[in-house]
Amino acid sequence: MSDVLNNISKDSAASRNEYETGIVSNGKFRRRKWYHRRDLRFIGVVIAIVLIFNTYGLISGPSRISEDLQAAIDSGAEKVSILIRAKFPAEAFHMEIYQKIGVFRGDVGDAIMLTDVIPGDVRTLSRKYWIKDISLAPPIKR
């Protein structure tokens, strides 16, 4: 009986030692590779999705800027007036972004008119997925 108790206490001591150190001496147990961990795979998938989303904006953004607006930007204009057509009606979130970029002048048909927009902000705005196209606004009649 005492032999059985000694073996149990040795086994429990060995398992406690394995638990504390994280090193398992059993030959049947295989340690997981770092790339098989679920948390690292999840983080990798999230990073890949963010990179694909931003790359899509960088690639498709310039095609949303009209030729006349691109010519005005290339000519060195400090500020331009633009018409923005979105894929859906603007919500409060979109209006905040528009107001950070320029001065909101109202709706012109299905487009939003912004004035005093810096050319770099036009490029940034063109990368947003909800933007259909951005064109040069006609002069304001006073």
KAZIFEN-V138284 format. One record per backbone hydrogen bond with DSSP energy under -1.0 kcal/mol. NH is the residue of the N-H (numbers start at 1). CO is the residue of the C=O. E is the energy in kcal/mol with one decimal. If there is no record, write none. Layout:
NH_CO_E, NH_CO_E
This chain:
5_1_-2.0, 6_2_-2.3, 7_3_-2.2, 8_4_-2.3, 9_5_-2.5, 10_6_-2.1, 11_7_-2.6, 12_8_-2.7, 13_9_-1.9, 14_10_-2.5, 15_11_-2.6, 16_12_-2.4, 17_13_-2.3, 18_14_-2.4, 19_15_-2.4, 20_16_-2.6, 21_17_-2.3, 22_18_-2.2, 36_33_-1.6, 37_34_-1.0, 41_37_-1.9, 42_38_-2.5, 43_39_-2.2, 44_40_-2.2, 45_41_-2.3, 46_42_-2.4, 47_43_-2.4, 48_44_-2.2, 49_45_-2.3, 50_46_-2.3, 51_47_-2.4, 52_48_-2.4, 53_49_-2.5, 54_50_-2.5, 55_51_-2.4, 56_52_-2.4, 57_53_-1.6, 58_54_-2.1, 59_55_-2.4, 60_56_-2.8, 61_57_-1.8, 64_61_-1.8, 65_62_-1.0, 66_134_-2.8, 70_66_-2.4, 71_67_-2.2, 72_68_-1.9, 73_69_-2.3, 74_70_-2.6, 75_71_-1.6, 76_73_-1.3, 77_72_-1.5, 80_117_-2.4, 82_114_-2.9, 83_135_-2.9, 84_112_-2.8, 85_133_-2.8, 87_130_-2.9, 95_91_-2.3, 96_92_-2.1, 97_93_-1.6, 98_94_-2.5, 99_95_-2.5, 100_96_-1.6, 101_97_-1.4, 102_98_-2.4, 103_115_-2.8, 105_113_-3.1, 108_111_-2.9, 111_108_-1.7, 112_84_-2.5, 113_106_-2.9, 114_82_-2.6, 115_103_-2.3, 117_80_-2.6, 121_118_-1.1, 122_118_-1.2, 123_119_-1.6, 124_120_-1.8, 125_121_-2.6, 126_122_-2.0, 128_125_-1.5, 131_128_-1.1, 132_85_-2.9, 133_85_-1.6, 134_64_-3.1, 135_83_-2.4, 137_81_-2.5
